[in-house]
């Protein structure tokens, strides 16, 4: 879904799913590593390919203010369209394609229903970037909604508005990663842009329950001024949006020391000037 041919005769295509709008030559793949040009048509390589599955507490997503105390059947694939140097799930997001098991949408829904007795409320698409699992998430969320299940996304929000609007009627809750509140951070650290994520945040807030997570990294996105700007912007949408400020630890390509606890507490105090629900994580 969401692609167009580039020119007559050369079989090059342009992907329209996310803001990278990759131009993909024959046999090439997009930056996400999961969308491939096969003889002038764009195919997804990860449909139904599950690399991780678990029954998690909903607070682990993290969702603090949405059905607390419940559990959610959580599924992940491989692939991501950002390149954050601090990625905590880099082995499935950016490493070699890990071993996976095919799980059809109807089977995923059946497994989620089997877990209802254990407190499960539905399916969370998480671990890597579910929006790069788009077709599978759409099909499974539609089937889950028909079966009375809740659908949750844990996402970087880096998607174009048209495909997001097609998916949103089937989504009940979202935890959105806003990596930082500067274009420079997104460009330098994530190889993306902030503005499309902010657009997604507004669309999520209009359509479903939204919570936001920001990983606080020393010297990169931890200044009181930046935290204040992010919190003020979120409050302009709705001051009741929960903001999770998560403590950074070294991972993947980043070896900076862990974020000091006092930095986390200062950030929470600043954000709390604008938002009613600020939570600290990883402390």
ZALO-126924 format. One record per residue (C-alpha): x, y, z. Coordinates in steps of 0.05 Angstrom, whole numbers. Each point is the difference from the previous one (the first is absolute). Layout:
<pts>
px,py,pz
X,Y,Z
...
</pts>
This chain:
<pts>
px,py,pz
0,0,0
19,73,-9
49,4,-57
2,25,-72
43,-17,-61
53,53,-13
8,-1,-76
-24,-41,-58
46,-57,-17
54,2,55
-40,-36,54
22,49,54
-53,14,54
-13,52,53
-25,-23,68
-53,46,30
-8,-31,68
47,44,40
32,69,-7
64,-29,-29
-39,-14,-65
56,-45,-22
15,-8,-74
14,-74,-6
33,-31,-62
-15,-71,-23
22,-51,53
13,57,49
-30,10,69
-21,63,37
35,30,60
-47,-42,44
31,-64,-29
-69,-32,-8
-28,28,-64
30,-27,-64
-8,16,-74
-13,-65,-37
-6,11,-75
-31,68,8
-48,-16,56
12,15,74
-6,-59,48
5,-5,75
50,-51,27
-26,-5,71
-75,-14,-8
-19,-47,56
73,-12,19
0,3,76
68,7,34
-26,11,71
-64,-16,37
-19,7,73
-57,13,47
22,65,33
-29,44,54
-30,60,-36
42,46,43
62,-28,-36
-19,31,-67
0,49,38
-73,18,7
-15,26,70
-70,29,-8
-32,-51,-46
-32,-61,32
53,-6,56
10,-69,29
-17,-35,-65
45,-39,-47
11,5,-75
22,-53,-50
61,34,-31
28,-15,-69
60,26,-37
33,-9,-68
65,27,-28
15,65,-34
-1,74,17
1,65,-40
42,40,49
72,-12,19
6,21,72
69,-14,26
-27,-16,70
-51,-52,-23
-18,-50,54
-29,-51,-49
54,8,-53
10,-75,-10
-69,-6,-32
-6,72,-25
68,6,-34
37,-66,6
-1,-57,-49
-72,-25,-10
-10,-45,61
-35,-67,-1
-75,8,-1
-64,-40,-2
-58,14,-47
-63,20,37
-61,15,-42
-46,56,24
-57,-47,17
48,-44,40
27,61,38
-71,19,18
-16,-71,22
62,-2,45
-20,67,30
-69,-27,15
30,-61,33
35,46,48
-61,39,22
-7,-43,62
70,24,21
-20,73,-2
17,13,-73
-39,56,-33
26,-6,-72
62,8,-43
58,49,4
45,10,-60
67,18,30
74,-18,10
24,25,-69
-38,51,-42
-71,-25,-12
-15,53,-53
51,-35,-44
-42,-63,11
-57,41,-28
-40,-49,-42
3,-54,54
-18,49,55
-59,26,-41
-27,-70,-15
10,-25,71
-29,63,33
-62,-4,-44
-10,-73,19
14,15,73
-49,57,1
-54,-45,-30
14,-51,55
-7,52,55
74,7,16
38,63,15
57,20,-47
61,37,24
59,31,-37
69,14,30
30,42,-55
48,55,-23
-58,32,-38
43,9,-62
-54,-12,-53
-37,41,-51
-69,26,19
-40,-38,-53
20,-71,21
-4,20,73
-71,25,-8
-19,-66,-33
26,-39,60
-25,45,57
-73,-23,1
25,-68,25
49,26,54
-22,10,72
64,25,34
70,23,-20
66,12,34
37,47,-45
75,10,4
18,73,-8
75,-8,-1
15,73,13
-30,68,-15
51,26,-50
8,-13,-74
75,-3,11
-6,-61,46
-45,-37,-49
46,16,-59
66,-16,35
-20,-57,47
-61,-33,-33
10,17,-74
-70,27,-4
-42,62,13
-40,24,60
-57,34,-37
-34,-64,-27
1,-29,71
-35,61,27
-52,-6,-55
-11,-73,20
-7,20,73
-57,46,-16
-35,-54,-41
9,-51,55
-27,48,52
-63,12,-42
-13,-74,-12
19,-40,62
34,-1,68
70,29,-6
60,-4,46
69,27,-19
70,-26,19
65,39,-5
67,-32,17
42,51,36
72,-2,-24
54,42,35
23,60,-40
-45,-16,-60
-73,12,19
1,12,75
1,75,6
-56,32,40
-15,45,-60
-13,-59,-46
-41,-39,52
-41,63,11
-12,10,-74
-23,-73,-9
-46,2,61
-29,67,-21
-14,-26,-70
-34,-63,26
-41,41,49
-24,41,-60
-32,-64,-26
-24,-25,68
34,10,68
-27,-68,21
45,-37,-50
47,-43,43
74,12,-12
49,-55,18
71,25,10
44,-61,-6
71,-5,26
53,-15,-53
51,-57,8
56,-15,-49
-22,-44,-58
13,-14,-74
48,55,-25
-5,46,61
49,-6,58
-18,64,38
-8,-13,75
-71,-11,27
-42,62,11
9,25,72
-61,-8,44
0,74,18
-5,16,-75
-62,-44,-4
-32,32,61
14,70,-27
-31,-18,-67
-62,-27,34
-7,63,41
5,44,-62
-49,-42,-40
-48,0,59
-8,75,-7
-42,-14,-63
-24,-72,2
-43,-34,53
30,-70,-8
76,-5,-2
34,-67,16
73,-20,7
22,-67,-29
64,-43,3
18,28,68
</pts>
